[in-house]
Amino acid sequence: MAFPIKTCSVCGEEFELKPDKPGFANRCPECSIPEATAPVPQRRMDAGERKTASEANQARKRAMRDLLYRKDS
């Protein structure tokens, strides 16, 4: 059984699309190798920011609940 021939969307080279190929189906194996990027460390939130985020989440939940479960009279 022959594998389908695809053209890489990054470099334009043709390659066989084989099962269990890592990466994307429209990229050749060389272009599918993940780029080595350093993870961005998360910034810590202080107490004021946590409280503000918590209040915003509560207001968002309340608004969604009111929209979903209001009674149309």
PQR file of N, CA, C, O and H, with PARSE charges and radii, in Angstrom:
ATOM      1  N   MET A   1       0.844  -1.171   0.000 -0.4000 1.5000
ATOM      2  CA  MET A   1       0.000   0.000   0.000 -0.0000 2.0000
ATOM      3  C   MET A   1       0.894   1.241   0.000  0.5500 1.7000
ATOM      4  O   MET A   1       1.783   1.374   0.840 -0.5500 1.4000
ATOM      5  N   ALA A   2       0.656   2.121  -0.923 -0.4000 1.5000
ATOM      6  CA  ALA A   2       1.454   3.344  -1.026 -0.0000 2.0000
ATOM      7  C   ALA A   2       0.868   4.425  -0.132  0.5500 1.7000
ATOM      8  O   ALA A   2      -0.348   4.548   0.018 -0.5500 1.4000
ATOM      9  H   ALA A   2      -0.067   2.012  -1.606  0.4000 1.0000
ATOM     10  N   PHE A   3       1.757   5.196   0.451 -0.4000 1.5000
ATOM     11  CA  PHE A   3       1.317   6.294   1.298 -0.0000 2.0000
ATOM     12  C   PHE A   3       1.064   7.525   0.433  0.5500 1.7000
ATOM     13  O   PHE A   3       1.725   7.696  -0.591 -0.5500 1.4000
ATOM     14  H   PHE A   3       2.745   5.096   0.330  0.4000 1.0000
ATOM     15  N   PRO A   4       0.123   8.387   0.821 -0.5600 1.5000
ATOM     16  CA  PRO A   4      -0.154   9.585   0.014  0.2800 2.0000
ATOM     17  C   PRO A   4       1.033  10.535   0.036  0.5500 1.7000
ATOM     18  O   PRO A   4       1.717  10.676   1.049 -0.5500 1.4000
ATOM     19  N   ILE A   5       1.264  11.178  -1.090 -0.4000 1.5000
ATOM     20  CA  ILE A   5       2.337  12.159  -1.229 -0.0000 2.0000
ATOM     21  C   ILE A   5       1.741  13.529  -0.920  0.5500 1.7000
ATOM     22  O   ILE A   5       0.754  13.939  -1.530 -0.5500 1.4000
ATOM     23  H   ILE A   5       0.708  11.063  -1.914  0.4000 1.0000
ATOM     24  N   LYS A   6       2.343  14.224   0.021 -0.4000 1.5000
ATOM     25  CA  LYS A   6       1.905  15.564   0.423 -0.0000 2.0000
ATOM     26  C   LYS A   6       3.024  16.549   0.159  0.5500 1.7000
ATOM     27  O   LYS A   6       4.188  16.163   0.046 -0.5500 1.4000
ATOM     28  H   LYS A   6       3.145  13.892   0.517  0.4000 1.0000
ATOM     29  N   THR A   7       2.673  17.818   0.063 -0.4000 1.5000
ATOM     30  CA  THR A   7       3.644  18.885  -0.081 -0.0000 2.0000
ATOM     31  C   THR A   7       3.679  19.680   1.213  0.5500 1.7000
ATOM     32  O   THR A   7       2.641  20.082   1.738 -0.5500 1.4000
ATOM     33  H   THR A   7       1.728  18.132   0.155  0.4000 1.0000
ATOM     34  N   CYS A   8       4.871  19.897   1.714 -0.4000 1.5000
ATOM     35  CA  CYS A   8       5.043  20.607   2.983 -0.0000 2.0000
ATOM     36  C   CYS A   8       4.598  22.058   2.828  0.5500 1.7000
ATOM     37  O   CYS A   8       4.961  22.724   1.859 -0.5500 1.4000
ATOM     38  H   CYS A   8       5.714  19.570   1.288  0.4000 1.0000
ATOM     39  N   SER A   9       3.812  22.541   3.786 -0.4000 1.5000
ATOM     40  CA  SER A   9       3.321  23.916   3.718 -0.0000 2.0000
ATOM     41  C   SER A   9       4.387  24.929   4.127  0.5500 1.7000
ATOM     42  O   SER A   9       4.216  26.127   3.904 -0.5500 1.4000
ATOM     43  H   SER A   9       3.517  21.999   4.573  0.4000 1.0000
ATOM     44  N   VAL A  10       5.483  24.464   4.722 -0.4000 1.5000
ATOM     45  CA  VAL A  10       6.528  25.376   5.174 -0.0000 2.0000
ATOM     46  C   VAL A  10       7.642  25.490   4.134  0.5500 1.7000
ATOM     47  O   VAL A  10       7.970  26.588   3.685 -0.5500 1.4000
ATOM     48  H   VAL A  10       5.622  23.490   4.903  0.4000 1.0000
ATOM     49  N   CYS A  11       8.227  24.331   3.752 -0.4000 1.5000
ATOM     50  CA  CYS A  11       9.384  24.375   2.855 -0.0000 2.0000
ATOM     51  C   CYS A  11       9.050  23.995   1.417  0.5500 1.7000
ATOM     52  O   CYS A  11       9.858  24.246   0.524 -0.5500 1.4000
ATOM     53  H   CYS A  11       7.960  23.439   4.117  0.4000 1.0000
ATOM     54  N   GLY A  12       7.881  23.394   1.162 -0.4000 1.5000
ATOM     55  CA  GLY A  12       7.482  23.056  -0.191 -0.0000 2.0000
ATOM     56  C   GLY A  12       7.988  21.706  -0.674  0.5500 1.7000
ATOM     57  O   GLY A  12       7.726  21.340  -1.820 -0.5500 1.4000
ATOM     58  H   GLY A  12       7.224  23.189   1.888  0.4000 1.0000
ATOM     59  N   GLU A  13       8.699  20.955   0.153 -0.4000 1.5000
ATOM     60  CA  GLU A  13       9.197  19.635  -0.228 -0.0000 2.0000
ATOM     61  C   GLU A  13       8.062  18.616  -0.218  0.5500 1.7000
ATOM     62  O   GLU A  13       7.107  18.749   0.547 -0.5500 1.4000
ATOM     63  H   GLU A  13       8.911  21.253   1.083  0.4000 1.0000
ATOM     64  N   GLU A  14       8.169  17.605  -1.064 -0.4000 1.5000
ATOM     65  CA  GLU A  14       7.189  16.532  -1.062 -0.0000 2.0000
ATOM     66  C   GLU A  14       7.643  15.443  -0.093  0.5500 1.7000
ATOM     67  O   GLU A  14       8.838  15.176   0.038 -0.5500 1.4000
ATOM     68  H   GLU A  14       8.945  17.497  -1.686  0.4000 1.0000
ATOM     69  N   PHE A  15       6.672  14.812   0.588 -0.4000 1.5000
ATOM     70  CA  PHE A  15       6.978  13.749   1.532 -0.0000 2.0000
ATOM     71  C   PHE A  15       5.807  12.786   1.565  0.5500 1.7000
ATOM     72  O   PHE A  15       4.692  13.122   1.167 -0.5500 1.4000
ATOM     73  H   PHE A  15       5.702  15.029   0.482  0.4000 1.0000
ATOM     74  N   GLU A  16       6.084  11.567   2.051 -0.4000 1.5000
ATOM     75  CA  GLU A  16       5.028  10.574   2.206 -0.0000 2.0000
ATOM     76  C   GLU A  16       4.393  10.748   3.574  0.5500 1.7000
ATOM     77  O   GLU A  16       5.088  10.828   4.587 -0.5500 1.4000
ATOM     78  H   GLU A  16       6.990  11.293   2.373  0.4000 1.0000
ATOM     79  N   LEU A  17       3.081  10.806   3.596 -0.4000 1.5000
ATOM     80  CA  LEU A  17       2.358  10.923   4.856 -0.0000 2.0000
ATOM     81  C   LEU A  17       2.140   9.533   5.415  0.5500 1.7000
ATOM     82  O   LEU A  17       1.248   8.809   4.973 -0.5500 1.4000
ATOM     83  H   LEU A  17       2.517  10.741   2.773  0.4000 1.0000
ATOM     84  N   LYS A  18       2.958   9.161   6.389 -0.4000 1.5000
ATOM     85  CA  LYS A  18       2.912   7.820   6.978 -0.0000 2.0000
ATOM     86  C   LYS A  18       2.141   7.859   8.291  0.5500 1.7000
ATOM     87  O   LYS A  18       2.098   8.895   8.953 -0.5500 1.4000
ATOM     88  H   LYS A  18       3.682   9.750   6.748  0.4000 1.0000
ATOM     89  N   PRO A  19       1.530   6.733   8.673 -0.5600 1.5000
ATOM     90  CA  PRO A  19       0.846   6.689   9.967  0.2800 2.0000
ATOM     91  C   PRO A  19       1.844   6.884  11.106  0.5500 1.7000
ATOM     92  O   PRO A  19       3.010   6.506  10.998 -0.5500 1.4000
ATOM     93  N   ASP A  20       1.379   7.465  12.171 -0.4000 1.5000
ATOM     94  CA  ASP A  20       2.188   7.730  13.373 -0.0000 2.0000
ATOM     95  C   ASP A  20       3.337   8.689  13.121  0.5500 1.7000
ATOM     96  O   ASP A  20       4.331   8.677  13.848 -0.5500 1.4000
ATOM     97  H   ASP A  20       0.431   7.773  12.259  0.4000 1.0000
ATOM     98  N   LYS A  21       3.205   9.536  12.075 -0.4000 1.5000
ATOM     99  CA  LYS A  21       4.214  10.558  11.823 -0.0000 2.0000
ATOM    100  C   LYS A  21       4.034  11.653  12.865  0.5500 1.7000
ATOM    101  O   LYS A  21       2.919  12.145  13.039 -0.5500 1.4000
ATOM    102  H   LYS A  21       2.398   9.546  11.484  0.4000 1.0000
ATOM    103  N   PRO A  22       5.095  12.051  13.563 -0.5600 1.5000
ATOM    104  CA  PRO A  22       4.939  13.122  14.547  0.2800 2.0000
ATOM    105  C   PRO A  22       4.710  14.459  13.866  0.5500 1.7000
ATOM    106  O   PRO A  22       5.174  14.675  12.746 -0.5500 1.4000
ATOM    107  N   GLY A  23       4.012  15.344  14.521 -0.4000 1.5000
ATOM    108  CA  GLY A  23       3.809  16.691  13.993 -0.0000 2.0000
ATOM    109  C   GLY A  23       2.542  16.828  13.186  0.5500 1.7000
ATOM    110  O   GLY A  23       1.600  16.051  13.341 -0.5500 1.4000
ATOM    111  H   GLY A  23       3.635  15.169  15.431  0.4000 1.0000
ATOM    112  N   PHE A  24       2.528  17.824  12.326 -0.4000 1.5000
ATOM    113  CA  PHE A  24       1.352  18.160  11.539 -0.0000 2.0000
ATOM    114  C   PHE A  24       1.302  17.350  10.247  0.5500 1.7000
ATOM    115  O   PHE A  24       2.337  16.939   9.724 -0.5500 1.4000
ATOM    116  H   PHE A  24       3.293  18.455  12.200  0.4000 1.0000
ATOM    117  N   ALA A  25       0.092  17.124   9.737 -0.4000 1.5000
ATOM    118  CA  ALA A  25      -0.074  16.323   8.521 -0.0000 2.0000
ATOM    119  C   ALA A  25       0.311  17.104   7.275  0.5500 1.7000
ATOM    120  O   ALA A  25       0.528  16.497   6.226 -0.5500 1.4000
ATOM    121  H   ALA A  25      -0.749  17.458  10.163  0.4000 1.0000
ATOM    122  N   ASN A  26       0.403  18.427   7.351 -0.4000 1.5000
ATOM    123  CA  ASN A  26       0.763  19.207   6.170 -0.0000 2.0000
ATOM    124  C   ASN A  26       2.212  19.694   6.216  0.5500 1.7000
ATOM    125  O   ASN A  26       2.590  20.579   5.448 -0.5500 1.4000
ATOM    126  H   ASN A  26       0.227  18.920   8.203  0.4000 1.0000
ATOM    127  N   ARG A  27       3.031  19.122   7.117 -0.4000 1.5000
ATOM    128  CA  ARG A  27       4.448  19.489   7.210 -0.0000 2.0000
ATOM    129  C   ARG A  27       5.317  18.246   7.120  0.5500 1.7000
ATOM    130  O   ARG A  27       4.943  17.180   7.609 -0.5500 1.4000
ATOM    131  H   ARG A  27       2.724  18.404   7.741  0.4000 1.0000
ATOM    132  N   CYS A  28       6.476  18.386   6.495 -0.4000 1.5000
ATOM    133  CA  CYS A  28       7.405  17.268   6.390 -0.0000 2.0000
ATOM    134  C   CYS A  28       8.012  16.989   7.764  0.5500 1.7000
ATOM    135  O   CYS A  28       7.920  17.835   8.654 -0.5500 1.4000
ATOM    136  H   CYS A  28       6.780  19.252   6.097  0.4000 1.0000
ATOM    137  N   PRO A  29       8.627  15.827   7.955 -0.5600 1.5000
ATOM    138  CA  PRO A  29       9.196  15.502   9.279  0.2800 2.0000
ATOM    139  C   PRO A  29      10.234  16.511   9.764  0.5500 1.7000
ATOM    140  O   PRO A  29      10.323  16.762  10.966 -0.5500 1.4000
ATOM    141  N   GLU A  30      11.019  17.096   8.860 -0.4000 1.5000
ATOM    142  CA  GLU A  30      12.026  18.070   9.280 -0.0000 2.0000
ATOM    143  C   GLU A  30      11.381  19.352   9.803  0.5500 1.7000
ATOM    144  O   GLU A  30      11.884  19.954  10.752 -0.5500 1.4000
ATOM    145  H   GLU A  30      10.947  16.893   7.883  0.4000 1.0000
ATOM    146  N   CYS A  31      10.270  19.774   9.190 -0.4000 1.5000
ATOM    147  CA  CYS A  31       9.599  21.001   9.620 -0.0000 2.0000
ATOM    148  C   CYS A  31       8.665  20.759  10.800  0.5500 1.7000
ATOM    149  O   CYS A  31       8.207  21.711  11.432 -0.5500 1.4000
ATOM    150  H   CYS A  31       9.862  19.285   8.420  0.4000 1.0000
ATOM    151  N   SER A  32       8.376  19.487  11.103 -0.4000 1.5000
ATOM    152  CA  SER A  32       7.469  19.170  12.210 -0.0000 2.0000
ATOM    153  C   SER A  32       8.171  19.141  13.560  0.5500 1.7000
ATOM    154  O   SER A  32       7.512  19.062  14.597 -0.5500 1.4000
ATOM    155  H   SER A  32       8.747  18.714  10.590  0.4000 1.0000
ATOM    156  N   ILE A  33       9.489  19.205  13.560 -0.4000 1.5000
ATOM    157  CA  ILE A  33      10.231  19.171  14.825 -0.0000 2.0000
ATOM    158  C   ILE A  33       9.869  20.427  15.615  0.5500 1.7000
ATOM    159  O   ILE A  33       9.998  21.537  15.098 -0.5500 1.4000
ATOM    160  H   ILE A  33      10.024  19.270  12.718  0.4000 1.0000
ATOM    161  N   PRO A  34       9.420  20.270  16.854 -0.5600 1.5000
ATOM    162  CA  PRO A  34       9.012  21.452  17.629  0.2800 2.0000
ATOM    163  C   PRO A  34      10.199  22.374  17.874  0.5500 1.7000
ATOM    164  O   PRO A  34      11.333  21.932  18.060 -0.5500 1.4000
ATOM    165  N   GLU A  35       9.903  23.662  17.868 -0.4000 1.5000
ATOM    166  CA  GLU A  35      10.948  24.650  18.119 -0.0000 2.0000
ATOM    167  C   GLU A  35      11.272  24.673  19.601  0.5500 1.7000
ATOM    168  O   GLU A  35      10.387  24.526  20.444 -0.5500 1.4000
ATOM    169  H   GLU A  35       8.982  24.022  17.718  0.4000 1.0000
ATOM    170  N   ALA A  36      12.536  24.856  19.910 -0.4000 1.5000
ATOM    171  CA  ALA A  36      12.968  24.895  21.306 -0.0000 2.0000
ATOM    172  C   ALA A  36      12.714  26.294  21.848  0.5500 1.7000
ATOM    173  O   ALA A  36      13.512  27.209  21.642 -0.5500 1.4000
ATOM    174  H   ALA A  36      13.255  24.975  19.226  0.4000 1.0000
ATOM    175  N   THR A  37      11.594  26.447  22.542 -0.4000 1.5000
ATOM    176  CA  THR A  37      11.273  27.740  23.131 -0.0000 2.0000
ATOM    177  C   THR A  37      11.278  27.584  24.651  0.5500 1.7000
ATOM    178  O   THR A  37      10.830  26.573  25.193 -0.5500 1.4000
ATOM    179  H   THR A  37      10.945  25.704  22.709  0.4000 1.0000
ATOM    180  N   ALA A  38      11.780  28.580  25.299 -0.4000 1.5000
ATOM    181  CA  ALA A  38      11.833  28.551  26.758 -0.0000 2.0000
ATOM    182  C   ALA A  38      10.432  28.846  27.294  0.5500 1.7000
ATOM    183  O   ALA A  38       9.780  29.777  26.820 -0.5500 1.4000
ATOM    184  H   ALA A  38      12.144  29.401  24.858  0.4000 1.0000
ATOM    185  N   PRO A  39       9.962  28.080  28.262 -0.5600 1.5000
ATOM    186  CA  PRO A  39       8.644  28.364  28.818  0.2800 2.0000
ATOM    187  C   PRO A  39       8.651  29.702  29.560  0.5500 1.7000
ATOM    188  O   PRO A  39       9.613  30.051  30.245 -0.5500 1.4000
ATOM    189  N   VAL A  40       7.571  30.424  29.405 -0.4000 1.5000
ATOM    190  CA  VAL A  40       7.450  31.726  30.051 -0.0000 2.0000
ATOM    191  C   VAL A  40       6.975  31.496  31.486  0.5500 1.7000
ATOM    192  O   VAL A  40       5.902  30.930  31.695 -0.5500 1.4000
ATOM    193  H   VAL A  40       6.790  30.141  28.849  0.4000 1.0000
ATOM    194  N   PRO A  41       7.749  31.922  32.461 -0.5600 1.5000
ATOM    195  CA  PRO A  41       7.321  31.710  33.849  0.2800 2.0000
ATOM    196  C   PRO A  41       6.094  32.565  34.159  0.5500 1.7000
ATOM    197  O   PRO A  41       5.990  33.716  33.735 -0.5500 1.4000
ATOM    198  N   GLN A  42       5.169  31.968  34.913 -0.4000 1.5000
ATOM    199  CA  GLN A  42       3.969  32.707  35.271 -0.0000 2.0000
ATOM    200  C   GLN A  42       4.305  33.731  36.346  0.5500 1.7000
ATOM    201  O   GLN A  42       5.083  33.472  37.264 -0.5500 1.4000
ATOM    202  H   GLN A  42       5.254  31.033  35.258  0.4000 1.0000
ATOM    203  N   ARG A  43       3.697  34.892  36.201 -0.4000 1.5000
ATOM    204  CA  ARG A  43       3.914  35.952  37.166 -0.0000 2.0000
ATOM    205  C   ARG A  43       3.005  35.702  38.356  0.5500 1.7000
ATOM    206  O   ARG A  43       1.829  35.380  38.181 -0.5500 1.4000
ATOM    207  H   ARG A  43       3.065  35.102  35.455  0.4000 1.0000
ATOM    208  N   ARG A  44       3.526  35.845  39.545 -0.4000 1.5000
ATOM    209  CA  ARG A  44       2.735  35.636  40.756 -0.0000 2.0000
ATOM    210  C   ARG A  44       1.801  36.819  40.964  0.5500 1.7000
ATOM    211  O   ARG A  44       2.154  37.970  40.708 -0.5500 1.4000
ATOM    212  H   ARG A  44       4.480  36.106  39.687  0.4000 1.0000
ATOM    213  N   MET A  45       0.592  36.500  41.438 -0.4000 1.5000
ATOM    214  CA  MET A  45      -0.385  37.544  41.713 -0.0000 2.0000
ATOM    215  C   MET A  45      -0.366  37.850  43.209  0.5500 1.7000
ATOM    216  O   MET A  45      -0.224  36.956  44.043 -0.5500 1.4000
ATOM    217  H   MET A  45       0.305  35.565  41.646  0.4000 1.0000
ATOM    218  N   ASP A  46      -0.511  39.136  43.526 -0.4000 1.5000
ATOM    219  CA  ASP A  46      -0.597  39.484  44.933 -0.0000 2.0000
ATOM    220  C   ASP A  46      -2.050  39.391  45.395  0.5500 1.7000
ATOM    221  O   ASP A  46      -2.933  39.070  44.599 -0.5500 1.4000
ATOM    222  H   ASP A  46      -0.625  39.863  42.848  0.4000 1.0000
ATOM    223  N   ALA A  47      -2.300  39.664  46.656 -0.4000 1.5000
ATOM    224  CA  ALA A  47      -3.631  39.476  47.243 -0.0000 2.0000
ATOM    225  C   ALA A  47      -4.678  40.341  46.555  0.5500 1.7000
ATOM    226  O   ALA A  47      -5.797  39.882  46.329 -0.5500 1.4000
ATOM    227  H   ALA A  47      -1.583  39.925  47.303  0.4000 1.0000
ATOM    228  N   GLY A  48      -4.341  41.571  46.220 -0.4000 1.5000
ATOM    229  CA  GLY A  48      -5.294  42.472  45.562 -0.0000 2.0000
ATOM    230  C   GLY A  48      -5.699  41.971  44.178  0.5500 1.7000
ATOM    231  O   GLY A  48      -6.870  42.031  43.803 -0.5500 1.4000
ATOM    232  H   GLY A  48      -3.432  41.943  46.404  0.4000 1.0000
ATOM    233  N   GLU A  49      -4.719  41.477  43.428 -0.4000 1.5000
ATOM    234  CA  GLU A  49      -5.024  40.947  42.089 -0.0000 2.0000
ATOM    235  C   GLU A  49      -5.875  39.686  42.169  0.5500 1.7000
ATOM    236  O   GLU A  49      -6.778  39.485  41.357 -0.5500 1.4000
ATOM    237  H   GLU A  49      -3.768  41.428  43.733  0.4000 1.0000
ATOM    238  N   ARG A  50      -5.579  38.828  43.162 -0.4000 1.5000
ATOM    239  CA  ARG A  50      -6.389  37.611  43.334 -0.0000 2.0000
ATOM    240  C   ARG A  50      -7.825  37.955  43.683  0.5500 1.7000
ATOM    241  O   ARG A  50      -8.757  37.333  43.172 -0.5500 1.4000
ATOM    242  H   ARG A  50      -4.845  38.991  43.822  0.4000 1.0000
ATOM    243  N   LYS A  51      -8.010  38.943  44.552 -0.4000 1.5000
ATOM    244  CA  LYS A  51      -9.360  39.347  44.952 -0.0000 2.0000
ATOM    245  C   LYS A  51     -10.117  39.936  43.756  0.5500 1.7000
ATOM    246  O   LYS A  51     -11.295  39.637  43.559 -0.5500 1.4000
ATOM    247  H   LYS A  51      -7.254  39.448  44.968  0.4000 1.0000
ATOM    248  N   THR A  52      -9.445  40.770  42.962 -0.4000 1.5000
ATOM    249  CA  THR A  52     -10.072  41.357  41.789 -0.0000 2.0000
ATOM    250  C   THR A  52     -10.463  40.276  40.782  0.5500 1.7000
ATOM    251  O   THR A  52     -11.557  40.315  40.219 -0.5500 1.4000
ATOM    252  H   THR A  52      -8.488  41.014  43.122  0.4000 1.0000
ATOM    253  N   ALA A  53      -9.576  39.321  40.559 -0.4000 1.5000
ATOM    254  CA  ALA A  53      -9.876  38.235  39.624 -0.0000 2.0000
ATOM    255  C   ALA A  53     -11.020  37.379  40.142  0.5500 1.7000
ATOM    256  O   ALA A  53     -11.876  36.955  39.365 -0.5500 1.4000
ATOM    257  H   ALA A  53      -8.688  39.289  41.016  0.4000 1.0000
ATOM    258  N   SER A  54     -11.047  37.119  41.445 -0.4000 1.5000
ATOM    259  CA  SER A  54     -12.115  36.332  42.035 -0.0000 2.0000
ATOM    260  C   SER A  54     -13.463  37.033  41.890  0.5500 1.7000
ATOM    261  O   SER A  54     -14.463  36.398  41.558 -0.5500 1.4000
ATOM    262  H   SER A  54     -10.352  37.463  42.076  0.4000 1.0000
ATOM    263  N   GLU A  55     -13.488  38.342  42.140 -0.4000 1.5000
ATOM    264  CA  GLU A  55     -14.732  39.100  41.992 -0.0000 2.0000
ATOM    265  C   GLU A  55     -15.203  39.117  40.541  0.5500 1.7000
ATOM    266  O   GLU A  55     -16.398  39.009  40.268 -0.5500 1.4000
ATOM    267  H   GLU A  55     -12.676  38.858  42.410  0.4000 1.0000
ATOM    268  N   ALA A  56     -14.267  39.253  39.623 -0.4000 1.5000
ATOM    269  CA  ALA A  56     -14.633  39.246  38.207 -0.0000 2.0000
ATOM    270  C   ALA A  56     -15.201  37.889  37.806  0.5500 1.7000
ATOM    271  O   ALA A  56     -16.177  37.821  37.059 -0.5500 1.4000
ATOM    272  H   ALA A  56     -13.295  39.341  39.844  0.4000 1.0000
ATOM    273  N   ASN A  57     -14.597  36.808  38.298 -0.4000 1.5000
ATOM    274  CA  ASN A  57     -15.109  35.470  37.997 -0.0000 2.0000
ATOM    275  C   ASN A  57     -16.500  35.261  38.585  0.5500 1.7000
ATOM    276  O   ASN A  57     -17.363  34.671  37.934 -0.5500 1.4000
ATOM    277  H   ASN A  57     -13.804  36.863  38.905  0.4000 1.0000
ATOM    278  N   GLN A  58     -16.727  35.735  39.799 -0.4000 1.5000
ATOM    279  CA  GLN A  58     -18.048  35.608  40.403 -0.0000 2.0000
ATOM    280  C   GLN A  58     -19.090  36.382  39.616  0.5500 1.7000
ATOM    281  O   GLN A  58     -20.192  35.882  39.391 -0.5500 1.4000
ATOM    282  H   GLN A  58     -16.027  36.214  40.327  0.4000 1.0000
ATOM    283  N   ALA A  59     -18.757  37.602  39.192 -0.4000 1.5000
ATOM    284  CA  ALA A  59     -19.693  38.402  38.403 -0.0000 2.0000
ATOM    285  C   ALA A  59     -19.978  37.730  37.067  0.5500 1.7000
ATOM    286  O   ALA A  59     -21.114  37.738  36.593 -0.5500 1.4000
ATOM    287  H   ALA A  59     -17.861  38.008  39.375  0.4000 1.0000
ATOM    288  N   ARG A  60     -18.949  37.148  36.461 -0.4000 1.5000
ATOM    289  CA  ARG A  60     -19.126  36.448  35.183 -0.0000 2.0000
ATOM    290  C   ARG A  60     -20.042  35.240  35.355  0.5500 1.7000
ATOM    291  O   ARG A  60     -20.927  35.007  34.531 -0.5500 1.4000
ATOM    292  H   ARG A  60     -18.026  37.141  36.847  0.4000 1.0000
ATOM    293  N   LYS A  61     -19.832  34.474  36.418 -0.4000 1.5000
ATOM    294  CA  LYS A  61     -20.684  33.307  36.684 -0.0000 2.0000
ATOM    295  C   LYS A  61     -22.127  33.729  36.940  0.5500 1.7000
ATOM    296  O   LYS A  61     -23.061  33.097  36.447 -0.5500 1.4000
ATOM    297  H   LYS A  61     -19.113  34.663  37.087  0.4000 1.0000
ATOM    298  N   ARG A  62     -22.305  34.799  37.713 -0.4000 1.5000
ATOM    299  CA  ARG A  62     -23.647  35.282  38.017 -0.0000 2.0000
ATOM    300  C   ARG A  62     -24.359  35.726  36.738  0.5500 1.7000
ATOM    301  O   ARG A  62     -25.536  35.423  36.543 -0.5500 1.4000
ATOM    302  H   ARG A  62     -21.546  35.312  38.113  0.4000 1.0000
ATOM    303  N   ALA A  63     -23.647  36.441  35.870 -0.4000 1.5000
ATOM    304  CA  ALA A  63     -24.246  36.898  34.618 -0.0000 2.0000
ATOM    305  C   ALA A  63     -24.631  35.718  33.729  0.5500 1.7000
ATOM    306  O   ALA A  63     -25.709  35.723  33.134 -0.5500 1.4000
ATOM    307  H   ALA A  63     -22.691  36.688  36.028  0.4000 1.0000
ATOM    308  N   MET A  64     -23.775  34.716  33.630 -0.4000 1.5000
ATOM    309  CA  MET A  64     -24.092  33.534  32.818 -0.0000 2.0000
ATOM    310  C   MET A  64     -25.285  32.786  33.398  0.5500 1.7000
ATOM    311  O   MET A  64     -26.159  32.338  32.656 -0.5500 1.4000
ATOM    312  H   MET A  64     -22.899  34.711  34.113  0.4000 1.0000
ATOM    313  N   ARG A  65     -25.325  32.646  34.730 -0.4000 1.5000
ATOM    314  CA  ARG A  65     -26.444  31.969  35.368 -0.0000 2.0000
ATOM    315  C   ARG A  65     -27.746  32.721  35.108  0.5500 1.7000
ATOM    316  O   ARG A  65     -28.775  32.109  34.819 -0.5500 1.4000
ATOM    317  H   ARG A  65     -24.615  33.010  35.333  0.4000 1.0000
ATOM    318  N   ASP A  66     -27.698  34.043  35.211 -0.4000 1.5000
ATOM    319  CA  ASP A  66     -28.901  34.842  34.972 -0.0000 2.0000
ATOM    320  C   ASP A  66     -29.365  34.732  33.528  0.5500 1.7000
ATOM    321  O   ASP A  66     -30.567  34.678  33.266 -0.5500 1.4000
ATOM    322  H   ASP A  66     -26.863  34.540  35.445  0.4000 1.0000
ATOM    323  N   LEU A  67     -28.428  34.698  32.592 -0.4000 1.5000
ATOM    324  CA  LEU A  67     -28.800  34.577  31.180 -0.0000 2.0000
ATOM    325  C   LEU A  67     -29.360  33.195  30.867  0.5500 1.7000
ATOM    326  O   LEU A  67     -30.315  33.068  30.100 -0.5500 1.4000
ATOM    327  H   LEU A  67     -27.451  34.742  32.805  0.4000 1.0000
ATOM    328  N   LEU A  68     -28.773  32.169  31.456 -0.4000 1.5000
ATOM    329  CA  LEU A  68     -29.196  30.802  31.117 -0.0000 2.0000
ATOM    330  C   LEU A  68     -30.503  30.409  31.788  0.5500 1.7000
ATOM    331  O   LEU A  68     -31.323  29.712  31.192 -0.5500 1.4000
ATOM    332  H   LEU A  68     -27.997  32.273  32.079  0.4000 1.0000
ATOM    333  N   TYR A  69     -30.699  30.850  33.017 -0.4000 1.5000
ATOM    334  CA  TYR A  69     -31.823  30.340  33.796 -0.0000 2.0000
ATOM    335  C   TYR A  69     -32.899  31.364  34.096  0.5500 1.7000
ATOM    336  O   TYR A  69     -33.734  31.137  34.971 -0.5500 1.4000
ATOM    337  H   TYR A  69     -30.032  31.417  33.501  0.4000 1.0000
ATOM    338  N   ARG A  70     -32.902  32.481  33.395 -0.4000 1.5000
ATOM    339  CA  ARG A  70     -33.956  33.463  33.656 -0.0000 2.0000
ATOM    340  C   ARG A  70     -35.287  32.937  33.089  0.5500 1.7000
ATOM    341  O   ARG A  70     -35.320  32.167  32.130 -0.5500 1.4000
ATOM    342  H   ARG A  70     -32.223  32.666  32.684  0.4000 1.0000
ATOM    343  N   LYS A  71     -36.354  33.376  33.711 -0.4000 1.5000
ATOM    344  CA  LYS A  71     -37.668  32.946  33.258 -0.0000 2.0000
ATOM    345  C   LYS A  71     -38.230  34.022  32.343  0.5500 1.7000
ATOM    346  O   LYS A  71     -38.318  35.191  32.717 -0.5500 1.4000
ATOM    347  H   LYS A  71     -36.327  34.002  34.490  0.4000 1.0000
ATOM    348  N   ASP A  72     -38.609  33.611  31.140 -0.4000 1.5000
ATOM    349  CA  ASP A  72     -39.214  34.546  30.198 -0.0000 2.0000
ATOM    350  C   ASP A  72     -40.690  34.664  30.510  0.5500 1.7000
ATOM    351  O   ASP A  72     -41.444  33.706  30.340 -0.5500 1.4000
ATOM    352  H   ASP A  72     -38.538  32.661  30.836  0.4000 1.0000
ATOM    353  N   SER A  73     -41.109  35.837  30.968 -0.4000 1.5000
ATOM    354  CA  SER A  73     -42.502  36.027  31.364 -0.0000 2.0000
ATOM    355  C   SER A  73     -43.278  36.716  30.260  0.5500 1.7000
ATOM    356  O   SER A  73     -44.474  36.964  30.409 -0.5500 1.4000
ATOM    357  H   SER A  73     -40.496  36.615  31.107  0.4000 1.0000
TER
END
